[in-house]
Amino acid sequence: MFKTLAGRALVPVGIAVTGFVVVCFLLLYSVIKNVVNRDTVGYATNTADTILKSTRYAMLKSDREMLTTMIRNIGQQQGVEHIRVFNKQGIVNISTRPEELDRQVDKKAEGCIGCHAGAIPSASLGRMEQARTFTNGDGREVLAVMAPIYNEPECFNAPCHVHPPAQKVLGTLDIGLSREMMLNSLASIRNQMIVFTIMILVLTVGGVTALLRRSVFLPLQKLRRVAEQVEAGEHPEAHPSHFPRELDRIAQSLYNLSQKDYTTGGDPAALERGTVPKDS
């Protein structure tokens, strides 16, 4: 294949175009994936903030029954894997999973280590640092967000609370959302991009092939036929036409050479003497 001009011209072009398109596809998909992940984390943190604001009144009134009912109702929504609230000691007070109640959360677990990495727990984390992903016991991928419950003036000034003002964090809300919808969206985007990439490759390589064939390969084939006629001692009927400018001069030279051979009868010595053999 590489011994022919077509192979040497088209194969490198095809490899270069394919590599360029594949690299662009990977970069674009990586950017899209990061944007989708960021938006999903933003949605999860906004959901956690909404839950905290919705349950704020029940927390101020220390109405555990109302708080538990609200948490369980929210946890029944589609896409919500779990919701739990645990105190500063890490003991789960409220959860959509009854088996987790009154259990202590491991502070070294993923999602807790971000705040408890040092000797003094951190009181705040960035939005992206609050999120973690893992596979739950049912084999589903989960995006979980930890939202701290801060000790605000309405809390430590309330008559039913005994939290001192120096205590910045009262507990933590942990909400887990299924990543199934996000993964399906990414898979759909990836498949569409693969189809689009294949279309670009086919159109690009096909277009370059058609352009080279029309502008280079076909004129070279005509030029080769003229050269073969001159080599065989045949006289081209007319000056070849439809050649690009770069090949037209070569075709003209071959045609002129064939005319000289025809007028000298194929005798180079006659051409040097300036005489032309007569037809017998």
MIFIBA-840037 format. One record per residue: residue in three letters; x, y, z of N, C-alpha, C, O in turn. Coordinates in pm, whole numbers, padded with zeros to 5 digits, always signed. Layout:
<atoms>
AlaXYZXYZXYZXYZ;...
</atoms>
This chain:
<atoms>
Met+00082-00121+00000+00000+00000+00000+00086+00126+00000+00055+00223-00069;Phe+00196+00124+00080+00279+00243+00091+00371+00260-00029+00441+00361-00039;Lys+00371+00162-00123+00453+00177-00243+00383+00262-00348+00448+00312-00440;Thr+00254+00279-00338+00179+00360-00433+00165+00502-00381+00170+00526-00260;Leu+00147+00595-00475+00130+00735-00436+00002+00754-00358-00002+00833-00263;Ala-00104+00683-00396-00231+00696-00324-00216+00652-00179-00267+00717-00088;Gly-00145+00541-00157-00125+00493-00021-00043+00589+00062-00074+00615+00178;Arg+00064+00643+00002+00149+00736+00076+00079+00869+00104+00113+00938+00200;Ala-00017+00904+00022-00087+01032+00041-00208+01018+00134-00232+01103+00219;Leu-00284+00909+00119-00409+00897+00191-00392+00838+00331-00459+00882+00424;Val-00304+00740+00346-00289+00676+00478-00240+00775+00584-00300+00780+00691;Pro-00135+00855+00560-00096+00953+00662-00205+01055+00691-00226+01094+00806;Val-00276+01097+00586-00386+01193+00607-00495+01130+00693-00547+01194+00785;Gly-00531+01006+00662-00634+00938+00741-00593+00919+00885-00674+00937+00977;Ile-00466+00881+00907-00419+00861+01044-00418+00993+01120-00460+00999+01235;Ala-00370+01101+01054-00364+01232+01120-00503+01283+01154-00526+01333+01265;Val-00596+01272+01061-00732+01320+01085-00799+01237+01195-00866+01292+01282;Thr-00781+01105+01190-00840+01019+01292-00786+01052+01432-00862+01063+01528;Gly-00654+01066+01442-00595+01100+01572-00644+01234+01623-00674+01248+01742;Phe-00651+01333+01534-00696+01466+01577-00841+01462+01624-00874+01521+01727;Val-00927+01394+01550-01069+01389+01587-01087+01310+01717-01169+01349+01801;Val-01014+01201+01734-01026+01121+01857-00981+01202+01978-01046+01199+02083;Val-00869+01275+01965-00822+01358+02077-00924+01467+02110-00952+01492+02227;Cys-00979+01531+02008-01083+01632+02033-01205+01572+02100-01265+01633+02188;Phe-01243+01451+02058-01358+01383+02119-01332+01356+02268-01420+01381+02351;Leu-01213+01306+02301-01182+01277+02440-01180+01404+02525-01231+01405+02637;Leu-01121+01510+02472-01116+01636+02547-01256+01693+02567-01291+01736+02677;Leu-01336+01692+02461-01471+01746+02472-01556+01664+02567-01631+01720+02647;Tyr-01545+01532+02559-01624+01447+02650-01580+01467+02794-01663+01467+02885;Ser-01449+01485+02816-01401+01510+02952-01456+01641+03007-01495+01647+03124;Val-01461+01745+02923-01516+01873+02967-01665+01858+03000-01712+01907+03103;Ile-01739+01790+02912-01882+01771+02935-01907+01691+03062-01997+01722+03139;Lys-01826+01587+03084-01842+01504+03203-01817+01586+03330-01890+01572+03428;Asn-01714+01670+03327-01686+01754+03444-01800+01853+03470-01836+01877+03585;Val-01856+01909+03363-01967+02003+03379-02089+01932+03437-02155+01985+03527;Val-02119+01812+03386-02234+01736+03437-02214+01699+03584-02306+01711+03664;Asn-02092+01654+03619-02065+01621+03759-02077+01743+03849-02132+01735+03959;Arg-02026+01857+03802-02035+01978+03883-02179+02021+03903-02218+02059+04013;Asp-02258+02015+03796-02399+02054+03808-02475+01956+03898-02565+01997+03972;Thr-02440+01828+03890-02505+01730+03976-02473+01754+04123-02561+01744+04208;Val-02347+01785+04152-02310+01817+04290-02381+01943+04336-02427+01951+04450;Gly-02391+02043+04248-02465+02164+04282-02611+02136+04312-02668+02191+04406;Tyr-02671+02047+04231-02811+02010+04257-02825+01939+04391-02920+01963+04465;Ala-02729+01850+04423-02735+01776+04550-02719+01870+04669-02791+01859+04767;Thr-02625+01963+04660-02606+02057+04772-02726+02150+04787-02764+02184+04899;Asn-02785+02191+04675-02906+02273+04684-03022+02195+04747-03101+02250+04823;Thr-03029+02065+04715-03132+01982+04776-03110+01970+04926-03205+01976+05005;Ala-02984+01954+04966-02954+01947+05109-02990+02078+05179-03045+02076+05289;Asp-02959+02191+05117-02995+02321+05176-03147+02336+05187-03198+02389+05285;Thr-03217+02287+05084-03363+02295+05088-03420+02212+05203-03514+02254+05271;Ile-03362+02092+05224-03408+02008+05335-03382+02076+05469-03468+02073+05558;Leu-03265+02136+05483-03234+02203+05610-03329+02320+05636-03374+02340+05749;Lys-03359+02397+05533-03450+02509+05551-03593+02461+05577-03668+02523+05652;Ser-03629+02349+05512-03765+02297+05531-03785+02240+05672-03894+02247+05728;Thr-03680+02183+05726-03691+02121+05859-03644+02214+05971-03639+02174+06087;Arg-03612+02336+05937-03559+02429+06038-03659+02454+06152-03621+02456+06269;Tyr-03783+02472+06115-03883+02502+06218-03900+02383+06312-03910+02401+06434;Ala-03902+02261+06256-03916+02143+06340-03796+02126+06432-03810+02081+06546;Met-03677+02163+06383-03558+02153+06468-03563+02256+06580-03528+02225+06694;Leu-03607+02379+06549-03615+02482+06653-03717+02445+06761-03698+02474+06879;Lys-03824+02380+06719-03927+02338+06814-03894+02203+06879-03966+02155+06966;Ser-03784+02145+06833-03743+02014+06883-03856+01911+06867-03879+01826+06954;Asp-03925+01922+06752-04034+01830+06722-03976+01712+06644-03970+01715+06521;Arg-03936+01612+06713-03871+01498+06649-03965+01423+06556-03924+01377+06450;Glu-04091+01410+06596-04187+01336+06513-04209+01406+06380-04209+01342+06275;Met-04228+01537+06384-04246+01612+06260-04121+01605+06173-04130+01589+06052;Leu-04004+01617+06235-03878+01613+06162-03858+01476+06096-03816+01468+05981;Thr-03889+01370+06171-03875+01235+06115-03970+01214+05998-03933+01153+05897;Thr-04092+01263+06011-04191+01246+05903-04147+01320+05777-04160+01267+05667;Met-04096+01442+05793-04052+01520+05678-03933+01452+05609-03928+01444+05486;Ile-03838+01403+05687-03720+01337+05629-03763+01211+05553-03713+01186+05443;Arg-03854+01133+05611-03896+01010+05543-03975+01041+05416-03961+00970+05316;Asn-04058+01145+05419-04134+01181+05299-04040+01226+05187-04060+01190+05071;Ile-03940+01303+05221-03844+01346+05119-03765+01226+05068-03734+01218+04949;Gly-03731+01133+05158-03654+01016+05117-03728+00921+05025-03665+00837+04961;Gln-03861+00934+05017-03939+00848+04928-03942+00898+04784-03994+00830+04696;Gln-03886+01016+04760-03884+01068+04624-03789+00986+04537-03692+00928+04586;Gln-03819+00984+04408-03738+00906+04316-03597+00964+04306-03580+01085+04293;Gly-03499+00877+04311-03360+00920+04300-03293+00944+04433-03171+00959+04438;Val-03369+00949+04543-03311+00970+04676-03281+00833+04737-03372+00753+04759;Glu-03153+00807+04763-03112+00678+04818-03120+00676+04970-03166+00579+05029;His-03076+00783+05033-03083+00787+05179-03074+00931+05228-03018+01018+05161;Ile-03131+00955+05344-03118+01082+05416-03102+01047+05563-03178+00968+05619;Arg-03003+01106+05624-02982+01081+05766-02926+01207+05832-02857+01287+05769;Val-02959+01220+05958-02909+01332+06039-02841+01274+06160-02899+01195+06234;Phe-02714+01313+06181-02645+01267+06300-02585+01386+06374-02555+01490+06314;Asn-02568+01370+06502-02522+01480+06588-02371+01495+06578-02304+01429+06499;Lys-02319+01584+06663-02176+01613+06658-02092+01493+06695-01979+01481+06649;Gln-02144+01405+06777-02072+01284+06816-02076+01176+06707-02013+01072+06722;Gly-02149+01200+06600-02157+01104+06491-02262+00997+06509-02259+00896+06439;Ile-02355+01015+06601-02461+00917+06624-02582+00955+06538-02628+01069+06542;Val-02632+00860+06463-02745+00884+06373-02872+00900+06455-02914+00808+06526;Asn-02934+01018+06446-03059+01044+06518-03181+01017+06432-03281+00963+06480;Ile-03173+01054+06305-03286+01036+06213-03231+00979+06083-03126+01023+06035;Ser-03301+00883+06025-03256+00822+05901-03374+00759+05829-03470+00714+05891;Thr-03365+00758+05697-03467+00688+05618-03447+00537+05624-03531+00461+05576;Arg-03338+00493+05683-03312+00352+05701-03313+00322+05851-03220+00361+05922;Pro-03414+00256+05899-03427+00233+06045-03308+00160+06106-03278+00180+06224;Glu-03241+00075+06030-03129-00002+06086-03009+00086+06122-02920+00041+06194;Glu-03006+00210+06072-02893+00299+06103-02914+00382+06229-02820+00445+06276;Leu-03034+00382+06284-03063+00467+06399-02976+00431+06519-02952+00313+06548;Asp-02932+00534+06587-02853+00522+06711-02718+00454+06688-02655+00407+06783;Arg-02674+00449+06564-02541+00397+06536-02443+00514+06514-02482+00621+06468;Gln-02320+00491+06548-02219+00595+06531-02150+00581+06396-02112+00472+06353;Val-02137+00695+06330-02073+00697+06198-01922+00699+06216-01869+00768+06304;Asp-01853+00623+06133-01707+00621+06137-01653+00754+06085-01678+00790+05970;Lys-01579+00827+06169-01527+00957+06129-01417+00946+06024-01384+01045+05958;Lys-01359+00827+06008-01257+00808+05907-01315+00763+05774-01242+00744+05677;Ala-01445+00747+05769-01508+00704+05645-01505+00817+05544-01490+00934+05579;Glu-01520+00778+05417-01521+00878+05311-01642+00970+05330-01753+00923+05353;Gly-01618+01098+05321-01722+01196+05345-01710+01260+05481-01749+01375+05498;Cys-01655+01187+05580-01632+01242+05714-01488+01287+05732-01460+01381+05807;Ile-01397+01219+05661-01256+01248+05679-01222+01388+05632-01121+01445+05675;Gly-01303+01444+05544-01277+01580+05496-01278+01682+05607-01197+01774+05607;Cys-01370+01666+05702-01379+01758+05817-01293+01712+05933-01243+01795+06010;His-01276+01580+05947-01207+01525+06064-01065+01480+06031-01011+01392+06098;Ala-01006+01539+05928-00869+01499+05892-00769+01548+05995-00670+01479+06021;Gly-00792+01664+06053-00700+01719+06152-00745+01695+06293-00846+01630+06319;Ala-00666+01750+06386-00700+01734+06528-00827+01808+06562-00906+01764+06646;Ile-00847+01924+06495-00968+02004+06518-01055+01992+06393-01010+02027+06284;Pro-01178+01945+06405-01264+01930+06287-01289+02064+06220-01303+02168+06285;Ser-01296+02060+06085-01324+02180+06009-01473+02211+06017-01558+02122+06013;Ala-01502+02340+06028-01643+02381+06042-01709+02408+05909-01831+02424+05903;Ser-01632+02413+05800-01691+02443+05669-01609+02375+05561-01489+02355+05574;Leu-01677+02340+05453-01616+02280+05336-01673+02345+05212-01784+02398+05213;Gly-01594+02340+05103-01644+02389+04976-01751+02298+04921-01770+02186+04968;Arg-01821+02347+04819-01933+02270+04763-01885+02137+04707-01948+02034+04733;Met-01776+02137+04630-01728+02014+04571-01667+01921+04676-01668+01799+04659;Glu-01614+01977+04786-01556+01894+04891-01662+01824+04975-01632+01726+05043;Gln-01785+01872+04970-01891+01809+05046-01941+01680+04982-02007+01599+05047;Ala-01909+01661+04854-01966+01548+04779-01871+01429+04779-01749+01445+04788;Arg-01930+01311+04770-01854+01188+04757-01938+01090+04677-02061+01099+04676;Thr-01874+00997+04612-01944+00895+04535-01900+00757+04584-01784+00736+04619;Phe-01994+00665+04585-01965+00529+04627-02075+00438+04574-02177+00484+04522;Thr-02055+00309+04589-02154+00208+04549-02217+00152+04675-02147+00101+04763;Asn-02349+00161+04685-02417+00116+04807-02434-00036+04806-02388-00104+04716;Gly-02500-00085+04908-02518-00229+04921-02603-00291+04812-02593-00411+04787;Asp-02687-00210+04745-02770-00261+04636-02699-00258+04502-02758-00293+04400;Gly-02572-00216+04501-02496-00212+04376-02520-00088+04293-02480-00084+04177;Arg-02585+00013+04348-02611+00138+04273-02509+00243+04314-02469+00254+04430;Glu-02468+00321+04215-02375+00430+04242-02450+00548+04301-02557+00586+04253;Val-02393+00604+04406-02461+00709+04482-02369+00830+04492-02248+00818+04513;Leu-02429+00947+04476-02362+01074+04504-02419+01128+04635-02537+01160+04644;Ala-02333+01137+04735-02376+01181+04867-02315+01316+04900-02202+01346+04860;Val-02390+01397+04972-02346+01532+05012-02365+01546+05162-02470+01512+05216;Met-02262+01597+05227-02268+01624+05370-02290+01774+05390-02209+01855+05346;Ala-02399+01810+05458-02430+01950+05485-02431+01972+05635-02515+01916+05705;Pro-02338+02052+05686-02336+02076+05832-02456+02157+05878-02504+02246+05807;Ile-02503+02126+05997-02612+02202+06061-02548+02298+06161-02500+02256+06266;Tyr-02546+02426+06127-02474+02524+06207-02558+02571+06326-02681+02573+06321;Asn-02488+02608+06430-02550+02660+06552-02567+02812+06536-02478+02889+06569;Glu-02682+02851+06484-02709+02992+06459-02776+03056+06582-02821+02985+06672;Pro-02784+03189+06585-02846+03255+06702-02986+03205+06735-03023+03198+06852;Glu-03063+03172+06633-03197+03121+06660-03194+02988+06734-03290+02949+06800;Cys-03080+02918+06721-03068+02788+06786-03026+02804+06932-03095+02756+07023;Phe-02913+02870+06955-02864+02874+07093-02939+02975+07180-02920+02977+07302;Asn-03025+03060+07118-03110+03149+07198-03247+03090+07225-03325+03145+07303;Ala-03276+02977+07162-03407+02915+07183-03415+02857+07325-03315+02805+07375;Pro-03531+02865+07390-03542+02816+07529-03528+02666+07542-03494+02616+07650;Cys-03554+02593+07433-03551+02447+07443-03413+02389+07410-03394+02268+07418;His-03317+02474+07373-03186+02423+07336-03084+02462+07442-03094+02567+07507;Val-02989+02376+07456-02884+02400+07556-02746+02409+07492-02644+02400+07561;His-02744+02428+07359-02615+02436+07291-02550+02571+07320-02614+02675+07303;Pro-02428+02572+07362-02359+02699+07388-02327+02771+07258-02310+02705+07155;Pro-02317+02903+07259-02285+02978+07136-02151+02940+07076-02132+02956+06955;Ala-02058+02892+07156-01925+02857+07103-01929+02733+07014-01837+02712+06935;Gln-02032+02653+07026-02042+02533+06942-02093+02572+06804-02208+02612+06788;Lys-02007+02562+06705-02042+02609+06570-02130+02510+06493-02219+02552+06419;Val-02106+02381+06511-02180+02279+06435-02257+02191+06533-02201+02137+06628;Leu-02388+02178+06507-02474+02094+06591-02481+01951+06540-02497+01857+06619;Gly-02471+01934+06413-02483+01802+06354-02461+01810+06204-02414+01912+06152;Thr-02496+01704+06135-02473+01697+05990-02590+01627+05923-02644+01528+05973;Leu-02627+01682+05808-02727+01618+05723-02655+01549+05609-02575+01610+05538;Asp-02683+01422+05591-02621+01342+05485-02731+01296+05391-02823+01225+05432;Ile-02721+01336+05265-02820+01296+05165-02749+01227+05050-02646+01275+05001;Gly-02804+01114+05007-02747+01039+04896-02844+01031+04780-02960+00992+04797;Leu-02798+01070+04662-02880+01068+04540-02824+00967+04442-02702+00951+04430;Ser-02912+00898+04374-02870+00799+04275-02804+00868+04155-02850+00973+04109;Arg-02696+00808+04108-02626+00861+03990-02673+00795+03861-02615+00817+03754;Glu-02778+00715+03871-02823+00640+03753-02864+00733+03640-02827+00710+03524;Met-02941+00837+03671-02985+00928+03567-02868+01002+03503-02863+01020+03382;Met-02773+01045+03588-02657+01116+03535-02571+01025+03447-02524+01066+03341;Leu-02552+00900+03492-02473+00806+03412-02541+00773+03281-02474+00758+03178;Asn-02673+00762+03282-02746+00738+03157-02732+00856+03062-02718+00838+02941;Ser-02736+00977+03117-02719+01096+03033-02580+01101+02973-02563+01132+02855;Leu-02478+01069+03054-02342+01068+03002-02324+00959+02896-02255+00980+02796;Ala-02387+00844+02917-02378+00737+02817-02444+00779+02686-02392+00751+02578;Ser-02558+00847+02696-02626+00895+02576-02541+00999+02503-02529+00996+02380;Ile-02482+01091+02579-02394+01192+02519-02273+01126+02453-02234+01162+02342;Arg-02215+01028+02521-02098+00959+02467-02132+00886+02337-02055+00893+02241;Asn-02246+00818+02333-02284+00745+02211-02310+00842+02096-02271+00815+01982;Gln-02377+00954+02124-02402+01052+02020-02272+01112+01968-02257+01137+01848;Met-02177+01137+02060-02049+01192+02017-01970+01091+01935-01900+01129+01842;Ile-01981+00962+01969-01912+00860+01889-01967+00856+01747-01891+00850+01651;Val-02100+00859+01735-02162+00861+01601-02120+00986+01525-02086+00979+01407;Phe-02122+01100+01593-02082+01225+01529-01936+01221+01486-01900+01271+01380;Thr-01850+01161+01570-01708+01150+01536-01687+01061+01415-01607+01093+01327;Ile-01759+00950+01409-01747+00861+01292-01794+00933+01166-01732+00918+01060;Met-01902+01011+01177-01949+01086+01060-01844+01187+01015-01820+01202+00895;Ile-01780+01255+01110-01676+01352+01074-01559+01282+01004-01507+01332+00905;Leu-01519+01165+01058-01408+01091+00997-01442+01048+00855-01361+01062+00764;Val-01563+00994+00836-01603+00946+00703-01608+01063+00605-01557+01053+00494;Leu-01671+01173+00646-01682+01288+00557-01547+01350+00528-01519+01388+00414;Thr-01461+01361+00630-01331+01424+00609-01240+01339+00521-01186+01386+00422;Val-01225+01212+00559-01139+01124+00481-01196+01103+00340-01122+01102+00242;Gly-01330+01088+00331-01391+01073+00199-01374+01197+00114-01346+01187-00006;Gly-01391+01315+00175-01373+01439+00100-01231+01459+00054-01208+01499-00060;Val-01133+01430+00141-00993+01443+00101-00958+01343-00008-00886+01376-00102;Thr-01011+01221+00004-00985+01120-00098-01042+01162-00233-00974+01150-00334;Ala-01167+01211-00235-01229+01254-00360-01153+01373-00420-01135+01380-00542;Leu-01111+01467-00334-01038+01584-00384-00903+01545-00442-00865+01594-00549;Leu-00830+01458-00373-00700+01414-00427-00717+01332-00554-00637+01343-00647;Arg-00821+01251-00559-00842+01171-00679-00872+01259-00800-00820+01236-00910;Arg-00954+01361-00779-00992+01448-00891-00878+01541-00932-00858+01566-01051;Ser-00803+01592-00834-00703+01694-00864-00563+01637-00887-00480+01702-00951;Val-00535+01515-00835-00399+01463-00844-00393+01328-00914-00321+01312-01012;Phe-00469+01231-00863-00452+01094-00911-00498+01077-01056-00427+01016-01136;Leu-00615+01129-01090-00662+01117-01229-00569+01189-01327-00536+01130-01430;Pro-00526+01314-01300-00429+01375-01392-00298+01297-01403-00240+01290-01511;Leu-00252+01238-01294-00130+01157-01300-00151+01032-01385-00060+00990-01456;Gln-00270+00973-01379-00298+00857-01464-00296+00896-01611-00243+00822-01694;Lys-00353+01011-01644-00348+01059-01784-00205+01086-01827-00165+01052-01938;Leu-00128+01148-01738+00012+01177-01770+00091+01048-01788+00180+01041-01873;Arg+00060+00948-01710+00129+00819-01725+00097+00756-01859+00185+00699-01924;Arg-00029+00766-01903-00066+00709-02033+00008+00781-02146+00052+00717-02242;Val+00021+00914-02135+00096+00989-02237+00242+00944-02238+00300+00925-02345;Ala+00302+00929-02119+00441+00885-02113+00458+00746-02170+00557+00718-02237;Glu+00362+00655-02144+00370+00521-02199+00358+00522-02350+00424+00443-02419;Gln+00273+00611-02404+00263+00622-02549+00394+00671-02611+00438+00619-02714;Val+00455+00770-02548+00582+00821-02600+00690+00714-02588+00772+00700-02679;Glu+00692+00640-02479+00792+00536-02461+00775+00425-02562+00874+00366-02607;Ala+00650+00395-02600+00624+00290-02698+00641+00339-02842+00621+00261-02936;Gly+00678+00464-02861+00696+00517-02995+00568+00560-03062+00567+00588-03181;Glu+00460+00564-02986+00333+00608-03043+00324+00760-03038+00386+00825-02954;His+00246+00814-03129+00232+00959-03138+00096+01000-03081-00008+00962-03134;Pro+00097+01078-02970-00032+01124-02919-00105+01206-03023-00044+01286-03094;Glu-00235+01186-03032-00315+01254-03134-00319+01405-03115-00318+01480-03212;Ala-00323+01448-02992-00331+01592-02965-00265+01621-02832-00234+01531-02755;His-00243+01750-02808-00182+01790-02682-00278+01758-02567-00393+01800-02570;Pro-00232+01684-02466-00320+01649-02354-00373+01775-02285-00304+01876-02274;Ser-00495+01767-02239-00559+01881-02174-00611+01840-02036-00597+01725-01994;His-00669+01936-01967-00728+01915-01834-00624+01871-01732-00652+01787-01647;Phe-00506+01927-01741-00401+01901-01643-00388+02020-01550-00407+02134-01593;Pro-00355+01997-01424-00320+02110-01338-00196+02180-01390-00121+02125-01471;Arg-00175+02302-01343-00064+02383-01393+00069+02314-01369+00159+02323-01453;Glu+00084+02245-01256+00211+02182-01226+00242+02066-01319+00358+02039-01348;Leu+00137+01996-01368+00157+01881-01456+00146+01917-01603+00184+01837-01689;Asp+00094+02035-01634+00073+02074-01774+00207+02087-01846+00219+02051-01963;Arg+00307+02141-01774+00438+02158-01838+00500+02024-01871+00563+02009-01976;Ile+00484+01925-01783+00538+01792-01811+00466+01730-01931+00530+01671-02018;Ala+00333+01744-01935+00258+01690-02048+00299+01757-02179+00309+01692-02283;Gln+00322+01888-02175+00365+01961-02294+00502+01912-02341+00525+01897-02461;Ser+00593+01889-02247+00726+01841-02284+00719+01702-02347+00787+01675-02446;Leu+00637+01614-02289+00623+01480-02347+00562+01487-02487+00603+01413-02576;Tyr+00465+01576-02505+00403+01589-02636+00504+01644-02737+00510+01595-02850;Asn+00582+01744-02697+00683+01798-02789+00788+01693-02822+00834+01685-02936;Leu+00826+01612-02721+00923+01507-02746+00870+01405-02845+00943+01358-02932;Ser+00742+01372-02833+00683+01276-02927+00679+01334-03067+00694+01261-03165;Gln+00657+01465-03081+00655+01529-03212+00793+01525-03277+00804+01503-03398;Lys+00900+01546-03197+01035+01542-03252+01070+01401-03297+01131+01382-03403;Asp+01030+01301-03215+01056+01163-03257+00981+01128-03384+01029+01050-03466;Tyr+00862+01187-03400+00782+01155-03518+00845+01218-03644+00849+01154-03749;Thr+00893+01341-03632+00951+01410-03749+01087+01354-03786+01126+01363-03902;Thr+01161+01297-03692+01293+01238-03722+01284+01090-03751+01385+01024-03777;Gly+01161+01037-03745+01144+00895-03775+01203+00806-03668+01231+00689-03691;Gly+01221+00863-03552+01275+00783-03442+01425+00769-03449+01482+00689-03375;Asp+01496+00851-03539+01640+00843-03551+01702+00961-03481+01692+01073-03532;Pro+01765+00944-03368+01824+01056-03295+01935+01123-03376+01953+01244-03367;Ala+02010+01044-03457+02119+01102-03537+02065+01200-03640+02129+01301-03670;Ala+01948+01170-03693+01888+01261-03791+01852+01393-03726+01862+01499-03787;Leu+01810+01385-03601+01776+01508-03530+01900+01593-03511+01894+01716-03518;Glu+02019+01526-03486+02141+01601-03468+02189+01662-03598+02243+01772-03599;Arg+02170+01587-03714+02214+01639-03844+02118+01742-03899+02151+01817-03991;Gly+01997+01745-03841+01899+01841-03892+01828+01790-04016+01763+01868-04086;Thr+01839+01660-04046+01772+01603-04161+01663+01512-04116+01671+01453-04008;Val+01560+01500-04196+01447+01417-04162+01437+01308-04265+01431+01337-04385;Pro+01436+01181-04223+01425+01072-04320+01293+01083-04398+01189+01120-04344;Lys+01304+01049-04526+01185+01052-04611+01105+00925-04591+01159+00818-04562;Asp+00976+00940-04608+00891+00822-04600+00916+00733-04717+00924+00780-04831;Ser+00930+00602-04693+00953+00506-04801+00825+00474-04870+00823+00395-04964;
</atoms>
